[in-house]
Amino acid sequence: MRIRTDGDYAYRKDVIERAADYYGCNKTKAVTQACEDVPELVAAARQVLERDDLTAEQRQEIAETLSTRVVRFNVDSEVIVSKE
């Protein structure tokens, strides 16, 4: 697989090199490790945000902290009122 890093895609080179530095491996392995990690990290973040023992404010702070340029976490509060 080839990844374009020219023109509008030049930022990819830096991103992949940062991942390689983070994981301490070559660029190919870093890309595959990041691809394996992201779905697990997103699932874990969702699980944390769905905890019942957090306030709405805590959820919002966690969502903002965990959000990135690519993955955004949004917290919605729903209030349901019913008449009997």
C-alpha positions, 0 to 999 in steps of 0.5 A: 500500500502506498500513501501519498505524502505530496502536495495537499497530503504532505501533512501525512508524512509528519503524522506517520513519523510522529506515530513511528516515534510514539510506538518506537518502530518503523512507519509501516508498523506504526500505521498498522498499530495505530489502525488497531488501537483507534477502534479500541480507544474509541470504544473505551472512551464511549464506555467511559462517557456512558458511565452513570456515575458521571455528571453532565459536566464531567462527561463534557470535560472528558469528551473535550479532552479525548477529542482529536482533529479526526475523532470528536466525542459529543455528549448529549443530555436528554430530558424526558417529561411525561404526564400521567 
